[in-house]
Amino acid sequence: MTTPITRRSLLLALAGAGLCAPALAQSDKPIRFILPNATGSGVDAITRAAQPALAKALGHPIVVDNQSGAGGIVGLQQLARSAPDGATLGVVSNNVVIFPSLFKTLPFDMPGDFTPIAVVGSTPMLLVVNPGKVPATNAKEFIALLKSRSGELNFGSGGNGTILHLATETLLDETGTKARHIPYKGVGPMVTDLMGGQIDFGAVSLPSVQGHLKSGALRAIALFTPQRVAALPDVPTFAEQGFSKVVVEAWFAVVGPKGLPAAEARRVHDAVVAAFDDPATKEAMARQGNQIGVAPMDQAMPFFRSELAKYARLSKKIGLEAQ
């Protein structure tokens, strides 16, 4: 007697043959993007600007989950422990390759516990000051002020050992000047205190302070970029102002947990390319001053490893000791 074929039996048979689509593709479950950065950071501004296009390209709603605890280590740990099924991804900055030089122990291996998927581009960093406390209007005046008040001025960062911290330390190292470092739990609180006069200056990403520059609440001294950026045409670089070695770039990338299948990583990579090629996203990136150029997927892991070595050398040069 022939057994009738039901929908249930057909699905079971297909599942047994490995022909069913992944669970993620069969549901409307959102894809969570963990950001080991605070709200108001450059990475946060970039991700949220690209969020609609990413959702369209991936075919799922996108939830942005800021987890900046312990300088971002909490968020990275959660990403590393997530199932490698494409349901949890992350957008990260240079900070992730600085951590191994800053901490003796970490709850994950970088980059071994992750799948680097796409190095997307870079975002401009600049030095800004509280105009009510710092009279300097350019790099030479600012360096002269640091030298005349050696160790008196204080600067903030989004956390000890972050790329913003290293950018300022690079400036101090290259110019032979000193200032006190005040680490914050994220860029947002640091910028708030900078405008309030609790700190004097700091390195920031352009997207996180554009509005404050326009309002006059903060004053730009110089860009850490190799060249000027179209979004801030009147602000010169440190190199232009005679400090050729003060160049620090802040990149950002999309990563997943370790073990993400190659086909899924490729799908995400292609979606990232499409999302950042979307006209609305391109306009937002240009407005923020970001330089976009999504690298091939096979270059992502080698890039992370080379950056690890680069920041290990820089951390040693400026005297950052692992905690």
N, C-alpha and C positions, 0 to 999 in steps of 0.2 A: 504494500500500500504506500503511495507517494505522500510524503509529508508536505502540507501546503507551505509555501514561502511567505512568511509574514515580514513586516518592516523590521521587527525586532530581530528576527533570525538573520535577515540580510545584513543589518548593521553589525551584529555579532560576528558574522562571517567576514565582513570587510575588516573589522577591527583585528580579527585573528590573522588576517592576511597582511596587516600593516597598511591598509589602503585608506583608512580614515584620516581626515585632516587633523592637525594638532588641535588640542582642546581650545587653545587661545583663539584659533581661527574660527571656531564654531560658536563663539560666545561674544557678547557685547561687553565683556569685562574690560575696564580701562587698563591701559598700560601705564604703570607708575614710573615716573622719572625721578629718581632720588638725586637731589642736589646737596652735596656736602658743603654747602655755602648758605649763608643767611639770606633772607629776603632783603632786597636792595643791593645785593652784590652784582658785579658785572655778569657773572654766569647766570644769575637769576633773571636779569633783564633780558639777556639773550634768549634763554630758554622760553620765557613767557612770550616773547615776541614771535618766536618760531612755533609756538604751541599749536595754533590752528592748522598750519601747514603740515606739521608732524602728524597730527591726528588724521588728516586727510590722506597723507602718504602711507601711513601704517594701517589705516582702516579701523582704528579704534580711538575712543576718547583718551585724552592724555591727562593724567593727574600729576601735577608738580609737587613734590614732597621735599621741602627744605629741611635738612637735618644737619645743622652746623655744630652740634654738640661736640665738645673736645676738639674744636678746630676742624671738624668735619670727619673725624675718625669714626664717630658713632654711625654716621650715614654710610661711610665706606664699608664698615663691618657688616651692616645690614645688607648692603648690596652684595657683598662677597658671599653671604650666607643664603641669598635668594636662589630659588630654583632656576636653573638655566633653560627657561622655556620661552623667553622673550617677553614675559609679562612684567618684568622689573628690569629697568635699565638705569643708566645714570649719565649726567653731564658733569664733567670734572674740569678742573683747571690745573695749572702747573703745581699747585699745592700738593697734589697726590704723589708727585715724584720727589718732593722735598721732604716729606714725612720720614722716609727711611734714614735721612741724614740728621733728623732732628730728635728722633726717639729711639732709644736703645731697643725697645720692644714694641711691636704693634700687633693687634689681634688679627692681622692678615698679612699676606705677602704681596708686595707691589712690585711688578705687575702680575706675578704668578697666579694670584687668586681672582684675576679678572680677565675679561676678553676685550681688549681694546678694539673698537669697531671702526671709528672714524675720527681722525684729527680734523676738526672743522675749520679752524682759523684762529685768529688772534684778535685781542681787544686792546686798544691803546691804554697805557697807564701814564699818569702825569703826577707831578708834585703840586699840591695845592696848599694854600695857607689861609689862616684866619686873617682877613684884611685889617681887622681892628687891633690885632696883636703883633702882626708882622708887617713892617713897612716896605719890605723888599718887593719889587715888581718884576725882577728878572733873576736869572740864575747867578750872575756875578754878584749882584747885590745881596742875594740870599746867602751865598757862600761866605761873603764878607761878614754878614751878620752872625753866622754860625761861628766864625773864627773869633769875632770880637766878644761873643758871649758863650765861649766854649763850655759845653755841657749843661747850659742853662735852659735851652729850649727843649720842649718835649714833643715827640711825634707819636701818632697812633698807627695801628695796623689792625687788620681783621683777625689777628692771632699771631702768636709767636711762631716764627718760621714760615709764615705764609709768603706768597710771592710779593705781596705788598710790603711786608717787613723786609724781605731780602732786597727789594728795589731801593728802599731808603738806606739800608746798610751798605749797599753798593755805592751809593752817592757819598755817604760819609767816609767810606774806605778810600775811594778814589780821590777825594778832596782833602783828606787828612783832618776832618772835622768831627766833632762829637755832639751828641744829643741824647736825651733820655727816651727810651722806648716804653710806650704804654700799650700793651696788647689788649685787644677787645675781643668779645665773643661775637664776631661778625662785623661786616663793614658798616651796616646801618647804624649801630650804636656809636661807632667811631666817628662817622660823619656828623652825627647829631652833636657829639661833644666838641668836635672841631668847630662847628658853626657857633656853639655856645661859648667857646673860648676856654674850655677845660684843657684842651691841647692846642699846640701852635701850628702844626703842619702834619702832612702825611702823604703817602703815595696812595692813589686811588685809581680805579678803572674809570674811563670816561663815562660809560653808561650810568654809573652810579651817582654822578655829580653834575650832569649836564644842566639840569634845572637850577642848581645852586650857583653855577658859574654865571648863568644868564641873569639871575636875580642879584648878583653881586655879593651873596652870602659867603662865597669862597672866591679866592683869586688863584688863577693858574700861574705857575712859575715856569714850568717847562715840561715837555713830553719826554718820556723814557724811550720812545720809539726811534727807529733809525731815520725816518723822515716825518715831515709834518703830515697831519691827517686832514682830509677835506672837511670833516665835521667840526674842526676847530682850527681854521686856517690862520688865525692871527697868533696862535701860540707856537713859539719855536721849540725845537728839541734842545736837550742838554748839549748834544753834539754840535749843533749850530752855534751854541753860546760858549764854545771853547772847552767842553768837557766830553771829549770824544769817546771815552770808555764808559760813560754812564748811559748804557743802552740795556734795557731789560724788557723782554717781550712776554706778554701773558697769553698763552694759548688755551684753547678749550677743546674738549673731545667728548665723544659719546662712547661709553663702555657698557659691558654687561658682566654678569658673573662668569666665573671660570666654567668651562664645559659647555658654553653656548654652542649648539651645533653650527657647523660652517654654513649650512643653507640658511639658518635663521639669522646668523650674523650678516650674511650677504643681503638678506631681505631688509634688515634694519639699515645697513649701510646705504643701499639704494634709496631707501625712504628718506634718509638724512640728506642725500644729494638732491632729491626732488624737493624736499621741504625748503632747503636753503637756496634753491633756484626759483622758488615761488616769488612772483613779483612783489607781493606784499611783504614777504620776509626780507627780500633784497632791499626794499625801501627802508625797512626798519633797521637793518644792519648798517646801511649807509648813514642813516640818521644818527646811529650810535657811534659811528666811526670804526666799526669792526671790519677787519680784512678777512674775507671768506674765500676759502679754496680747499674743498674737502679732498683730503689725500686718499689714494687708493687703500683699500682695506689691508692689503698685505704689508703696507708700510707702517701700520699703526703700532704693532708690537715692537719692531725695531726702534721706532721713534721714542716710545716710552723708555726703553732700556738705555738709549743714548742720553735722554734727558735726565735719567737717574744719575748717570755718571757725571753729567755736566753740573748738576746742582750739588752733588757731593763735593766736587772741587770748589764750587763757589762758597758753600757753607764752611769749608775748611779755611778758605782764604780770608773770609771776614770774621773767623773765630767763633762760629756758632758751635756749641758743644751739645752732643746728644744728651737728652734728659733721661 
